[in-house]
Amino acid sequence: MAVAYVRFAVHDSALLDVMFARKKDGGPVDMGEGAVRLFTDMGVLIREAQEAGALPPGDPERLRLLLVAALQGIAVLVTSGRAPLDRAESLAHDAVALFTGGAG
C-alpha cells in the first residue's frame, strides 16, 4: 500500500494537491471516496499490524499520520526533483521497514 501511495502521489501530484487542499473557509476539500478509502484502509492495516505485534501498541491514528507523513514526504522530494524518480519505490519500502522495525 505504501508503494501504491507513493506511485499515485508522484504520478498524480496535482490530484494529490487537491486532496490535501483546504477551502477558503478553512474546511477540508471533499477528498472523494477513493481518498477516504485509502486512509481508512491504511488505518485498518495499522491496527492489524499492532494486533500482530509488528507495530507498537498505542493510538493507531497517530501511527497512520506518521506513516502518511513519511510517504507524503517521499513523494514531495521526488516531485520537487530533490530525490530521483527511480528511487521512489525503494524509499517507500525503506520507510515501511523503518516504521515497522524491519518487519515490513
C-alpha positions as protocol buffer text, in pm:
chain_id: "A"
residue {
  index: 1
  type: MET
  ca { x: 0 y: 0 z: 0 }
}
residue {
  index: 2
  type: ALA
  ca { x: 290 y: 236 z: 76 }
}
residue {
  index: 3
  type: VAL
  ca { x: 438 y: 192 z: -270 }
}
residue {
  index: 4
  type: ALA
  ca { x: 98 y: 241 z: -434 }
}
residue {
  index: 5
  type: TYR
  ca { x: 51 y: 564 z: -237 }
}
residue {
  index: 6
  type: VAL
  ca { x: 393 y: 700 z: -340 }
}
residue {
  index: 7
  type: ARG
  ca { x: 333 y: 599 z: -704 }
}
residue {
  index: 8
  type: PHE
  ca { x: 0 y: 780 z: -702 }
}
residue {
  index: 9
  type: ALA
  ca { x: 146 y: 1085 z: -527 }
}
residue {
  index: 10
  type: VAL
  ca { x: 433 y: 1110 z: -776 }
}
residue {
  index: 11
  type: HIS
  ca { x: 234 y: 1046 z: -1094 }
}
residue {
  index: 12
  type: ASP
  ca { x: -83 y: 1237 z: -996 }
}
residue {
  index: 13
  type: SER
  ca { x: 69 y: 1515 z: -788 }
}
residue {
  index: 14
  type: ALA
  ca { x: -192 y: 1771 z: -899 }
}
residue {
  index: 15
  type: LEU
  ca { x: -472 y: 1546 z: -773 }
}
residue {
  index: 16
  type: LEU
  ca { x: -281 y: 1491 z: -451 }
}
residue {
  index: 17
  type: ASP
  ca { x: -256 y: 1869 z: -407 }
}
residue {
  index: 18
  type: VAL
  ca { x: -636 y: 1889 z: -436 }
}
residue {
  index: 19
  type: MET
  ca { x: -677 y: 1607 z: -183 }
}
residue {
  index: 20
  type: PHE
  ca { x: -474 y: 1798 z: 74 }
}
residue {
  index: 21
  type: ALA
  ca { x: -606 y: 2146 z: -9 }
}
residue {
  index: 22
  type: ARG
  ca { x: -826 y: 2344 z: 225 }
}
residue {
  index: 23
  type: LYS
  ca { x: -1121 y: 2557 z: 125 }
}
residue {
  index: 24
  type: LYS
  ca { x: -1109 y: 2933 z: 173 }
}
residue {
  index: 25
  type: ASP
  ca { x: -1336 y: 2893 z: 475 }
}
residue {
  index: 26
  type: GLY
  ca { x: -1075 y: 2668 z: 637 }
}
residue {
  index: 27
  type: GLY
  ca { x: -1268 y: 2344 z: 591 }
}
residue {
  index: 28
  type: PRO
  ca { x: -1114 y: 2050 z: 412 }
}
residue {
  index: 29
  type: VAL
  ca { x: -1191 y: 1986 z: 46 }
}
residue {
  index: 30
  type: ASP
  ca { x: -1407 y: 1678 z: -13 }
}
residue {
  index: 31
  type: MET
  ca { x: -1146 y: 1413 z: -95 }
}
residue {
  index: 32
  type: GLY
  ca { x: -1387 y: 1175 z: -257 }
}
residue {
  index: 33
  type: GLU
  ca { x: -1450 y: 809 z: -196 }
}
residue {
  index: 34
  type: GLY
  ca { x: -1111 y: 686 z: -321 }
}
residue {
  index: 35
  type: ALA
  ca { x: -910 y: 904 z: -86 }
}
residue {
  index: 36
  type: VAL
  ca { x: -1131 y: 823 z: 211 }
}
residue {
  index: 37
  type: ARG
  ca { x: -1096 y: 452 z: 133 }
}
residue {
  index: 38
  type: LEU
  ca { x: -716 y: 485 z: 110 }
}
residue {
  index: 39
  type: PHE
  ca { x: -687 y: 643 z: 454 }
}
residue {
  index: 40
  type: THR
  ca { x: -942 y: 404 z: 604 }
}
residue {
  index: 41
  type: ASP
  ca { x: -762 y: 101 z: 460 }
}
residue {
  index: 42
  type: MET
  ca { x: -428 y: 230 z: 587 }
}
residue {
  index: 43
  type: GLY
  ca { x: -580 y: 265 z: 934 }
}
residue {
  index: 44
  type: VAL
  ca { x: -709 y: -93 z: 919 }
}
residue {
  index: 45
  type: LEU
  ca { x: -364 y: -221 z: 819 }
}
residue {
  index: 46
  type: ILE
  ca { x: -203 y: -32 z: 1105 }
}
residue {
  index: 47
  type: ARG
  ca { x: -447 y: -175 z: 1360 }
}
residue {
  index: 48
  type: GLU
  ca { x: -389 y: -526 z: 1221 }
}
residue {
  index: 49
  type: ALA
  ca { x: -12 y: -475 z: 1241 }
}
residue {
  index: 50
  type: GLN
  ca { x: -48 y: -360 z: 1601 }
}
residue {
  index: 51
  type: GLU
  ca { x: -252 y: -669 z: 1686 }
}
residue {
  index: 52
  type: ALA
  ca { x: 13 y: -890 z: 1519 }
}
residue {
  index: 53
  type: GLY
  ca { x: 291 y: -717 z: 1714 }
}
residue {
  index: 54
  type: ALA
  ca { x: 456 y: -567 z: 1403 }
}
residue {
  index: 55
  type: LEU
  ca { x: 380 y: -215 z: 1528 }
}
residue {
  index: 56
  type: PRO
  ca { x: 383 y: -83 z: 1883 }
}
residue {
  index: 57
  type: PRO
  ca { x: 57 y: -52 z: 2074 }
}
residue {
  index: 58
  type: GLY
  ca { x: -98 y: 289 z: 2106 }
}
residue {
  index: 59
  type: ASP
  ca { x: -311 y: 526 z: 1907 }
}
residue {
  index: 60
  type: PRO
  ca { x: -343 y: 383 z: 1553 }
}
residue {
  index: 61
  type: GLU
  ca { x: -445 y: 727 z: 1421 }
}
residue {
  index: 62
  type: ARG
  ca { x: -113 y: 871 z: 1537 }
}
residue {
  index: 63
  type: LEU
  ca { x: 77 y: 592 z: 1364 }
}
residue {
  index: 64
  type: ARG
  ca { x: -129 y: 638 z: 1047 }
}
residue {
  index: 65
  type: LEU
  ca { x: -48 y: 1008 z: 1039 }
}
residue {
  index: 66
  type: LEU
  ca { x: 323 y: 938 z: 1090 }
}
residue {
  index: 67
  type: LEU
  ca { x: 332 y: 687 z: 807 }
}
residue {
  index: 68
  type: VAL
  ca { x: 134 y: 910 z: 570 }
}
residue {
  index: 69
  type: ALA
  ca { x: 368 y: 1199 z: 654 }
}
residue {
  index: 70
  type: ALA
  ca { x: 672 y: 988 z: 567 }
}
residue {
  index: 71
  type: LEU
  ca { x: 520 y: 869 z: 239 }
}
residue {
  index: 72
  type: GLN
  ca { x: 400 y: 1218 z: 150 }
}
residue {
  index: 73
  type: GLY
  ca { x: 749 y: 1348 z: 221 }
}
residue {
  index: 74
  type: ILE
  ca { x: 900 y: 1094 z: -18 }
}
residue {
  index: 75
  type: ALA
  ca { x: 652 y: 1198 z: -287 }
}
residue {
  index: 76
  type: VAL
  ca { x: 729 y: 1567 z: -237 }
}
residue {
  index: 77
  type: LEU
  ca { x: 1103 y: 1503 z: -254 }
}
residue {
  index: 78
  type: VAL
  ca { x: 1060 y: 1313 z: -581 }
}
residue {
  index: 79
  type: THR
  ca { x: 819 y: 1557 z: -746 }
}
residue {
  index: 80
  type: SER
  ca { x: 1039 y: 1852 z: -649 }
}
residue {
  index: 81
  type: GLY
  ca { x: 1344 y: 1685 z: -802 }
}
residue {
  index: 82
  type: ARG
  ca { x: 1526 y: 1652 z: -469 }
}
residue {
  index: 83
  type: ALA
  ca { x: 1513 y: 1271 z: -491 }
}
residue {
  index: 84
  type: PRO
  ca { x: 1533 y: 1070 z: -813 }
}
residue {
  index: 85
  type: LEU
  ca { x: 1214 y: 916 z: -950 }
}
residue {
  index: 86
  type: ASP
  ca { x: 1377 y: 574 z: -981 }
}
residue {
  index: 87
  type: ARG
  ca { x: 1425 y: 565 z: -603 }
}
residue {
  index: 88
  type: ALA
  ca { x: 1064 y: 645 z: -506 }
}
residue {
  index: 89
  type: GLU
  ca { x: 953 y: 284 z: -460 }
}
residue {
  index: 90
  type: SER
  ca { x: 1265 y: 175 z: -273 }
}
residue {
  index: 91
  type: LEU
  ca { x: 1230 y: 474 z: -43 }
}
residue {
  index: 92
  type: ALA
  ca { x: 868 y: 373 z: 29 }
}
residue {
  index: 93
  type: HIS
  ca { x: 984 y: 20 z: 113 }
}
residue {
  index: 94
  type: ASP
  ca { x: 1259 y: 160 z: 335 }
}
residue {
  index: 95
  type: ALA
  ca { x: 1011 y: 387 z: 517 }
}
residue {
  index: 96
  type: VAL
  ca { x: 784 y: 92 z: 593 }
}
residue {
  index: 97
  type: ALA
  ca { x: 1082 y: -117 z: 709 }
}
residue {
  index: 98
  type: LEU
  ca { x: 1193 y: 161 z: 944 }
}
residue {
  index: 99
  type: PHE
  ca { x: 838 y: 219 z: 1060 }
}
residue {
  index: 100
  type: THR
  ca { x: 790 y: -150 z: 1144 }
}
residue {
  index: 101
  type: GLY
  ca { x: 1138 y: -202 z: 1287 }
}
residue {
  index: 102
  type: GLY
  ca { x: 1239 y: -411 z: 987 }
}
residue {
  index: 103
  type: ALA
  ca { x: 926 y: -626 z: 987 }
}
residue {
  index: 104
  type: GLY
  ca { x: 776 y: -457 z: 679 }
}
